[in-house]
Amino acid sequence: MAMTVEEVEAAIIEKATKSPKPQLYIKDFYECDPERSPRDIKKIANALVTKGKMMFWSSGSTTMYAIPERIKNEENAEGVN
């Protein structure tokens, strides 16, 4: 049975929260619901950014996704303001 959008959102947030890395590529979320297309996963992840539950993070060459609190904690731990 296919997961609902809310279930996929919860799975994406859980993966982003529990991942050893604070920021993830969109492809890292594809396994949250293998039945959905990569385009659908990206739409759901972008909706989470719009809702403020996730944020974009850029390395300068690549845009990644992250939980805002994790990025702030990482920056504070590294002494970045």
Sequence and secondary structure as in RCSB ss.txt:
>XXXX:A:sequence
MAMTVEEVEAAIIEKATKSPKPQLYIKDFYECDPERSPRDIKKIANALVTKGKMMFWSSGSTTMYAIPERIKNEE
NAEGVN
>XXXX:A:secstr
    HHHHHHHHHHHHHHSSSSEE GGGGGGG TTS HHHHHHHHHHHHHTTSSEEEE SS EEEE HHHHHHHH
HHHT  
